[in-house]
Every structure is written in C-alpha cells, then in structure tokens.
Amino acid sequence: MIEFKLPSMGADMDEGTLLEWKVKPGDAVKKGQVVAIVDTSKAAVDIESWQEGTIDELMIDAGAKVPVGATIATLLAPGEAPPATRPARIAPHEAGAPGPKVMLPPGPPASAPAGTPATRRKVSPAARKRAQQLHIDLATVTATGPDGTVRLEDVERTTAMAGGAAPEAAAGDRLAAMRHTIAAAMERAKREIPHYYVSETIPLGRMLTWLTTQNAQHSIEDRLLPAVPLIKAVALTLRRFPNLNGFYRDGEFHAAPHIHVGVAISLRHGGLVAPALLDADTKPLAQLMGELIDLTSRCRAGSLRSSELSESTITVTSLGDQGSSEVFGIIYPPQVALVGLGRIAERPWAENGSLKVMPTVTASLSADHRITDGHYGARFLVELGETLQQPEELNS
C-alpha cells in the first residue's frame, strides 16, 4: 500500500486546507493526475499524484487543515489487492493540531464514500477559494457554468449583490496571513543560509536587436518579452554551473537532475509566489513565453499545480520596467541560489575603444556559501553575459 502524503510546496508552507477531492475510493490514478485541491496561504493548489495506482481510502475530509507530510490518502499499487483491514482515519478537526491524533474508525465502504466530490456541487477551484476568503456559503450562489458548475464570476456576483463589504476585509486578512508566512520563511532563510552576493552589468544591445527582429515576424499576441530570453539564458548557463542548481538538505548538497526555474510573480493584493518553468533549458522561447503567461494568469487567479510550486531548483526574480536597477534577493530554501535581474536601462558603455549608449541589465546572484564561493558565482554571471551575446542560440 502506498501512503499519499501532503507535499511541501515551499519553505513557507507548514500546512494546507483540503478544499476538494478530485477522486474517490476505487478510482485508478496516473502519475501527474490531479487528485485534490489544497489551499495554502498563497493559492489554491492542484495536488498531483506522483504514483500510479488505485485509490484505496481518503484519510481526510474536505475542510480539514492538514500538516505537510500527513497521509491524506492511501493507494494500491497496480495489481495489489485491498487490505483486510485499513488504517484508522484522522478526525478532521484534529488533522492540523499538534500532539497525538484522535483516531476514528474506518470510513464507509468504497461503493458509497461519505463526502466525496460526487455528493457535492461542482465548484471551480478559484470559486471555492474565493468563497472561503469571503465567507460565502456556496449553497447561496447561483451557478452559471457548464453542468451547473459554480464559477469565480458567480461568487463575485453574489458578493456584489450582498453589498460588497466582505471582500476588502477578507483580502486584508489574506494579505496579512501571507505577509506573516513570507516573513517567517525569509527570516529563517536569512538566519540559516550563509548568503554571499555578486553582481554583473550585462550589455543587451545584441539580444534586444535580435528580439526586435524576431517579434516583427509575429503578431502582437505571439511576441516575446525580454524576460523570456533572460530566463532561458539563466537556464542554459546553469548547465555549466550545477552547484547552483539543486538543494541543501540534511547537511548535504543534492544537485538537481533538471533545471526548473522558479519565477517570482507578484500577486494582485500583495505578496508573491514563485512557480516553476519546468525544464526551462530545453524549451524554445515561444513555449516558455506561453508557459510564463499561463503561470502568471493562474497565480493571480489562485490556481496552481503542486509540481509547479515544489520543483523549482533555482529562482529568478525580475523587477521589470518599473523596478530598480538592481535587486539582491533572499534564497528560497532548500534551493541554494537566486538570480536577480534589475530594470533594463540605457547606460554609457565603453566598447572597442569608443563610448556609446547601451541597453544593459544588472544581474545579481545570491548564493549559499556552504556550497559555492564568490569566485564560482562570479564566473556564472560572466558566462551568463556571454550567453546573452549569442541570442540566436537561445531559441534551441
């Protein structure tokens, strides 16, 4: 029997609230299939299965708070027979409490599980999360989605009809909780990780000229933002600097076999989240652009997948056109490095004995001194600059 545990989706997550099961006992699941929706302090997250098998039992009811690492379901491996006896279920009101757990008898038979999704209204993840934030009873919401599904727009309309007083308070409470969570995680990271910092100003004239030529061949909807080749260049350069791409756990560094770049995205009501662009070094720029747009949209709608939040091997933070010229970030544990990209700006630039005006970006590296030193980090930034001087190679 396989125990399916609530995964950690970042150093700032200690628990989550189970919003909805997407499976029931007896269902066959595949690797990567969404099995549940869990609310964290930042977003409603689709929890994916990392195993193939058959759902044997759901250990937690919707609405329960669940600590990271708790068993939320059991799966039978392919070909495995159901056990003669099943483990006791955890009382929902005790799921997130410290100390000994109150144990209940096993739930009803798989043929008629109590409280499974089949007995509840169909509600989109974003709508369920918003209703919870605003303390809206979903039974009072008129559904307009396909097959009677309650959509986010339905919840917002119900709130507006009720006078709209709740959203501001709820948003304030949510932001306060998020800021508290971020503060705790960053305080721990700064205290436990011996950071060092290096920076390099990189000329972007060739890259931006190439990008303008490429964008001229496409419609406005298909054009690339400068952030995308910058992210791709970071990913490609990491192939030659594996000690910046991985995790520090249990006193040891573990190099990651893939390059999954976490991208810091600001949320509408404040705070940020850093979901991953998976295998960023292997994808063409157009694909990365599409995935970045999709991630940003789903971040701000509060709907992400657990793999996008748990698999980042390094984080990139870019302040964009409205940001400052430099940014030095705090590493997001258990990662060991963070790349910061300041505002692209024109600066005086000496080249081949002459002075010109050149668009540039200041790239910074925050790295874990337990794994690498300043010389290694500086070489990474220098090679990042060299990678950006060959922009046509970024699209491979």
N, C-alpha and C positions, 0 to 999 in steps of 0.2 A: 504493500500500500504506500502511496506517495502522499506526503503531507504538503499541502499547498499553503505557503506562508505569505503573509502580507510583506511585500518587498519594501526596502527603504528606497525612497525616491529623492535622496539628498540628505546632506548632513543636518539640515534644518527640519527634518521630519522625524518625530518620535511616535506619532500615532495618526490614524485617519478614521474617518467616519464612513462606514459602509452605507452607501446610498441605495444600491440596487444590485441584485444578482442578474446576470445575463444567461445563466444556465440553471439547470435543475438536476437532481439526482437521476442517474441513468443516461445523461447526455454524454455523447462522445465529444471530446475536445481535441483540437490540434494545436501544435506549437504556434504561438503568436495570436491565438484566438482570444478575443476579449471575453472574460468570464465575470467581471464585476466592475462596478464604478465606485470609487472611493474618493471622498472629499478630503483634501489636505488643507493647510492654511492658505494655499495659493490658488488651487484649481481643483475642479472635479476631474479625476484621472481614470482613464480606462485601464484596468488591470488585466494584463495578458498572461496566458499560461505559458510557462517555459517547458512544459511537458506534454506529451500525447497520452491520452488515457480516457477513462470514463469516470464521470463524477460519481463518487460513492455517497458522500454526505456533505451538506453545507453546515459548517460548525457555528456560523454567526448569522444573526438575523439582521435585516436591513434596519438602519438607525443606530446600530451599536458602534461605540468607539472601540477601535482595535489598535493595540500597540504593534509597532513594527516587529516582525518576526513571529507574531502569533499565527497559529494554524487557523485558517479560515475555511478550509475545505479539505476533503480527502479524495484522492483519485486512485483508481485501479489502473495498473499498468496494462498495456494490451495483452489480452489472454488471461489476466489474473481474475480469479473468482472472488465474489464478495465474501468478506469475513463472516464467521459465525456470530461474532459479537462486534459491536462497533464502539469506539471510544465515546465517552460522555461528552455532551455539548457544553459549551461555556455559556453561562447566563448572560444575556445581552447587557444587562445593567452593570455586570462585573467585568466585561471584556476589556475595558481600558483602565481598570482600577489596579493599584499596586497591591502586592501581597498575595495571599492564597486566593485561588479562584473558587467560586461557588459552582459546583458541578450539577448538571441536570441529567435526567435520563435521556437516552437517545430519542430523536425526533420521530415523527410518524413515518410510515413506510414510504419508499421512493415513489410509489404509484400515486401518492397524494400528499406531497410535502406541503407543510403549512407555510404560508407567507412567501411562496416562490413567485417569480415575476408573472406567472400565468394568472395569478389571482389578483393582480393589481392593475391599475390603469397604465396605459402606455404613456411614458413621460420621457422627453429627451433629457440627456444628462445636463445640458445647460439650463433647461427649465427647472429640473429638480433642484439643482444647486441654487438657482436664483430664488425659488420659492422658500428654500430653507433659510437663505440670508434674510429674506423679507418677512419671515414667519407667516407665510401664506399657506392656508390649507388647500392642497391640490384638489380636494373634493369640491371646492367652490369655484374652480377655474373651468371655464368653457373651452373645450379643446377644438382646434380648427385644423389640426394636422391630419395626415393620411391615417386611415384606420382608427380615428379618434385619439391620435397622439397629442398630448399637451406640448405645445412649443413654447420657446422663450417668449415670443411675442404675446402668447396667451396670458402668461404670468404678468408681464409688464402691463397689459391692458387691464387686467383685474386690479392691479395696484393703482393704476391711474383712476379707475372708477371709484376706488375706495378713498381717494383723496390724495394719494401720493406722499403721505407723510413718512411712511416707514423707510423708503429707500435710503434717504440721507443718513438716518441713524444706523441702519444696517450696514451701509457702506463704510461709515465711520468705525463701527465695531470691527468690521472685517479688516480694514486697513490697520487698525491698532493691533489686532492679533497678528497680522502679517509682519508688521514692523517689529513686534516683540520676538517673533520667530527668527526673522533675519538677524536681529541684533544678537540673539543668543548664539546663533550659528557662527556669525562673523567674529564675535568676541572669543569663542572657543578656537576658531581657526587662527586668529592672530596670536592667541596665547600659546597654542600648541605647535604651530608651524614656524620654524625659524626662516622667515622670508628674506630674500635678497632681491634687489631691483636693478635692472639695467634698461637703457633706452637707446634708440637709434632713429635719426631722422632719415626718411627714405624718399628719394625723388620718385614722383609718379607720372612724369611727363609722358613717357613711352606707354605706360599702362592706360592712361586716360585717353591718349590719342587713339590707341588700338580699340578701346572700348567705344569711343565715339563712332569709329568706322563700323564696328560690329552692330551697334544699335541702329545706325542709319539703314541697315538692311532689314530691319524688323519693325513691326507695328509697335505703337506705344505700349500696348499690353505685354509685349514679349521682350521689352528692353531690360537690360541688366543694370542693377545699381552697383556703384563702386564697391560696396561692402562685399559683394559676392566674390569677385576675383581676389580680394584681400583675404577672405576666409579660405578660399581654395589654396592660395599661396602659403598660408599658415599650415594647412593640412599637408601639402606636398613637402614643405621644409621639414616637418616633423618626422618624415620617413628617415631622415639622416640624423635625427636627434631623438632617439627612442626614450632616453631617460627623462624627457619632459612629458611623455605621453603614457600615463599609467596611474597607479595608485600606491599610496603608502598605507599598509595595513599590518597590524600586529608586529610593528618594528621592522618591516621589510618593504622594499620597493618591488612592485609587480608591474612589469612592462605590459601594456595592453597590446593584444594582437591586431586590433583595428584602430583606426583613427576616427573617433566620434567627437565632433567639435560641438561643445555646448555654446549656444549663442544667447547672451544676456538680452532679454526683451523686457521693456518696461510695460507695466500694466496700467490700464486707464485710471484706476483710482489710487495709483501709487504702488510702490514695491516693484519687484522684478522676479522673473523666473528664467532659468537657463536650460531649455530643452535642447536635445542633441540633433545635429545633422549627421545622420549615421553614414559611415564610410565616406566622409567628405572628400578624401583624397582621390577617390575612384570615379567621381561623378562629373559629367560635363557641367559647365556653368549654367546652362539653361535649366537643367534639372535641379541644381542647387537653388537657383532663384525661385523656382516653383515651390520647392520644399520650404524655403525660408518664408515665403508669403503665406503658405498654408500654416506653418508653425505659429507665425505672428497672429494670424486670424484666430486660430484655435486657442492660443494663450489668452487672448483678450476676451474670448467667449467662455473661457473656463473649461475647456475640454482638451485634454492631452492623453497620450498613452504612457503607461508606466515605463516602457523601454526608452521613451524619449527623455524622461527625467532621471533615469537611473544609470544610463550607459555612457554619459559623457566622459571622455578620457582627458580632456583639457577644455578650458572655457576661453572664449573670446568676447571681450566687451568693447563695443564701438559706440562712441557718443554721437556720431552723425554730424550733420552740418551745423547743428545748433549747439554742439558741445564745446568743451575746452580743447586747447591744443594738445594736452597730454592727460593721460589717465593711468594711475597705478593702482591696480585692484588687489583685493584680498583673495587668496587661493581658496577654492571651494573644496574642502576635504571630502573624500580621501584623495582627490586629484593632487598633483604636485606642481602645477604651473597654471598661469593665467596670462593671456596676451591682451594688452590694452591698445586700442587704436584711437588716436585723437582726431580732431577735426582736420579734414583736408584743407590746406590753406596755401596760398602763394607766398613764397619766401625768396629772398636773394640767394642765388645758388652759383657757386664757382665751378666751372667745368671746362677742362682743356684750356686753362689759362684765361678764360673770359668769364664775365659776370652776367648772369641772366636772371629772370624771374621764373621760378619753377614751382609747380604744384607739388606739395610734399605732405607726408603724414609722419607723425612721431609715433613709432611703435615701441611699446614697453613690454617687459617681461617681469612678472612676479614669479619667483621660483622657490622651491623648497631646498634649503641649504643642506639638508640631510642627504639629498640625492645628487645634486649638482652644485657647481660653484659658478662664480661670476664669469670666469673665462668661457665655460661651456655655454652659459646663457648668452653672452655677448656674441659668440660665434653663430648661435642660432639666429639672432637678429640681423647680423651681417648677411648671412645666407638667405634670410627672408627677403632682404632688399635686393639681392642678386636674382632671386626667383622672380620678383616683380619686374625686372628689366627684360624678361622674356615672356611677355604676356600671351603670345600666341600658344605657348606650351601649357598654359593654364586650362585650356579647353579640352585636354585629352581625358 
